[in-house]
Amino acid sequence: MALIQKYVPKSTGADGPTFAAAAGGGDTIDACASAIVCLRTTGTISTVTFATPGTLPNGDAYPDKAVVMPATGERWIVLGPEYADANGQCAVTYSAVTGLTIAAIQKG
């Protein structure tokens, strides 16, 4: 499991986020309450699941967010505070990791 650090955009726009290969055991995203996640696939369909810790006011568990990735494509997911665990991180798991990369970008 790897810790994905957020890219913070610079006013010069001179660089961009670094994409990491998705880890077979899952990844965590640092400070995910203020992150936008970009997922890219090249040749393999995968379901990416963002864990949502905690419970709703009625006691039910928050539903996890599952994103089905096409065999080749890109998806952008905006995360909020409901995805953060006690350490401010978000757990991400994958049904398949071949050809799947991930980057996190600071929002706002």
N, C-alpha and C positions, 0 to 999 in steps of 0.2 A: 504494500500500500504506500503510495507516494503522496506527499503533500504538495498540492498545486498552489503556487504563490500567484497572487493577483498582479497583473500588469497595470501600472498606473500611467494613463496617457500623458504625454508631454505636450506642452504648448507648441513645440516646434514640429510635432508630427513626424519626427525623423526616424522613428522605429515603430515596432509593433509588438504584439504579444508573442511569446514563445509557446509553441504547441508541444505537448509532451505525449508520448505514447501512453494509452490507457493501460493501467496495471491490471493483470489478471485477478488479483485479490481486491481490486477496488482502489479508489483514491479518496483523499480528503481535500477540500478547498478551504484555504485559510480566509478568515474574516468574510465568510460567505454572505452575510446579511447585506453587503453592499457590492455584490458581484453579478456580472453577466458572464455566463459560461458559453463558450463556443465549442461545438463538437463537430468533427469532420470525419467522414468515413470514405474509404476507398476500396470498395469491393465486397464488404461484408455487412449484412443486416445485423443490427444490434439493438437491444433495448437497454437504455441507460436509466437507472433509477436513482433519484435523489431522496435520501432518507429524510423524514420529517419527524424529529423527536417531539415528545410532549403530547399533551392531550387537549381536546377541545373543551369548552366550558361545561359540556354535558358529560364529560368523562371519556368519550370515545377518543381513540387515537387519531391524530392527524393522518390523513392518507398520504402515502409517499407519492412523489411525482415520477411517472414513468414516461420516457420519451422514446418512441420507436424511430430509430435511424434507418434511412434507406441504405441500400447497398453502396451507393455513392451519393454523397450530399453533405449538407451543412445545416446545423440548427443552432439557434441562439436562445438561451434560457435565462430569464431574469430571476435571480434568487432574492428572497427577502428574509427577515429575521426568523420566520417560522422554520427555516431549514437549519438554523444554527444550533449546535449542541452546546453544552455547558462551557466548552472551550472556544466557542465562536466559529467552529468548523462545521462543514457539511460533508457527510459521507456519501460517496457516489459508487455504485456498482454497475457492472456491465454483463450482459448475457454473452457477449463475444467481444474480443479486443483486437482481433486481426484487422489492421488498417484503420483503427480508430484512434484519433488524437483529440486532446482536450486543452483548452486554454481558458483562463479566468481573467476578466478585465474589470477594473474598478469602475463602478457606475457613479454618475453624478459628479 
